[in-house]
Amino acid sequence: MEKLKGKTVLITGGSSGIGLASAKLFLENGARLAITGRDPDGLAQARDALGDDVLMIRSDSGNLAEIASLMQQIERHFTHLDVLFVNAGIATAAPVELVSETMFDDIMGTNLKGAFFTIQKALPLLRAGASIIVTTSIANQLGASNFSVYGASKAALRSLVQSLGLELISRGIRINAISPGPIATPIFDRFGLPPGVADGIKAEIAQKSPSKRFGQPLEIAKLALFLASDDAAYIVGEEIIVDGGMSLL
Ligand SMILES: NC(=O)c1ccc[n+]([C@@H]2O[C@H](COP(=O)([O-])OP(=O)(O)OC[C@H]3O[C@@H](n4cnc5c(N)ncnc54)[C@H](OP(=O)(O)O)[C@@H]3O)[C@@H](O)[C@H]2O)c1
């Protein structure tokens, strides 16, 4: 069944990992789709994977002028949005002493400020019945050494989803969060760690997980599809964990 038939969808950070898997699943379910990313090569690879019908927009979620331009392009192509998946995010690992102001601002700029203003600027395009989905992380409730700023950015995002859940439902707009545990995506190779160190961290995480494995991006995409669809019409301001039991430890 095409759960998103006739719906227009924007996925930020749709060129890789969770966003790309969601883009594929949303397409299979009848959505008209736009995705963003910053790296033109990543967007070109996503075009190969998704086909020419998907609107690929190079846009930095941390840049307000680019967010405004993104929404103008969406309005020109789709006139409105039914689903906004605020998924773009970065994670940089560093012990507390080594967190620079630039690193702090980059993480907060993409993960928190970018998410907030993407939602704000999209509001004029979102109709009653629309669904906003935000990707948080179980790092927002678990301590994670070397990821203090990342965890804080995602904790703020969870709070944002609760407040906006209340604020937007009177307009018929639902907002919810997906909180993934460890998912096998390229994000682990972008931590800025020396070669081999990321592999060691991945092996340690898989061993620690009650499920003894990483989740697959499709396992997050399936929840995103549910939240995007009218099946989730009465779910508001929730954060749903998909982590193979990791946060139970
Ligand atoms: N994988 C996990 O274990 C895990 C766990 C919990 C939460 N998450 C969250 O899940 C989301 C997706 O991550 P992923 O694991 O799928 O990682 P990924 O494979 O690295 O994908 C991240 C996506 O976001 C885009 N992106 C990053 N910064 C951006 C910016 N400033 N503006 C626009 N696009 C940007 C990337 O494209 P460009 O690089 O081209 O910009 C890419 O498309 C993130 O919010 C992440 O924090 C992931």
The ligand as an ORCA input file, in Angstrom:
! r2SCAN-3c Opt
* xyz 0 1
  N      23.834      6.467     12.767
  C      23.580      6.482     14.083
  O      24.028      5.612     14.831
  C      22.714      7.573     14.660
  C      22.286      7.428     15.980
  C      21.488      8.407     16.535
  C      21.136      9.524     15.805
  N      21.560      9.652     14.522
  C      21.148     10.851     13.785
  O      20.579     10.458     12.568
  C      20.684     11.527     11.622
  C      21.207     10.986     10.318
  O      22.493     10.470     10.530
  P      23.116      9.229      9.738
  O      23.580      8.273     10.739
  O      22.225      8.796      8.657
  O      24.438      9.944      9.194
  P      25.038     10.197      7.752
  O      25.022      8.945      6.959
  O      26.333     10.873      8.003
  O      23.998     11.204      7.090
  C      23.905     12.535      7.514
  C      23.160     13.312      6.463
  O      23.001     14.659      6.922
  C      23.568     15.546      5.949
  N      24.061     16.722      6.642
  C      24.948     16.801      7.654
  N      25.113     18.072      8.022
  C      24.316     18.827      7.214
  C      24.042     20.204      7.110
  N      24.644     21.114      7.882
  N      23.163     20.620      6.174
  C      22.543     19.705      5.369
  N      22.755     18.395      5.427
  C      23.633     17.960      6.343
  C      24.642     14.711      5.253
  O      24.965     15.208      3.972
  P      26.263     16.150      3.736
  O      27.378     15.550      4.507
  O      26.431     16.151      2.269
  O      25.873     17.476      4.250
  C      23.906     13.373      5.144
  O      22.992     13.400      4.091
  C      21.593     12.560     12.285
  O      20.793     13.600     12.810
  C      22.260     11.776     13.404
  O      22.653     12.616     14.472
  C      22.353      8.694     13.922
*
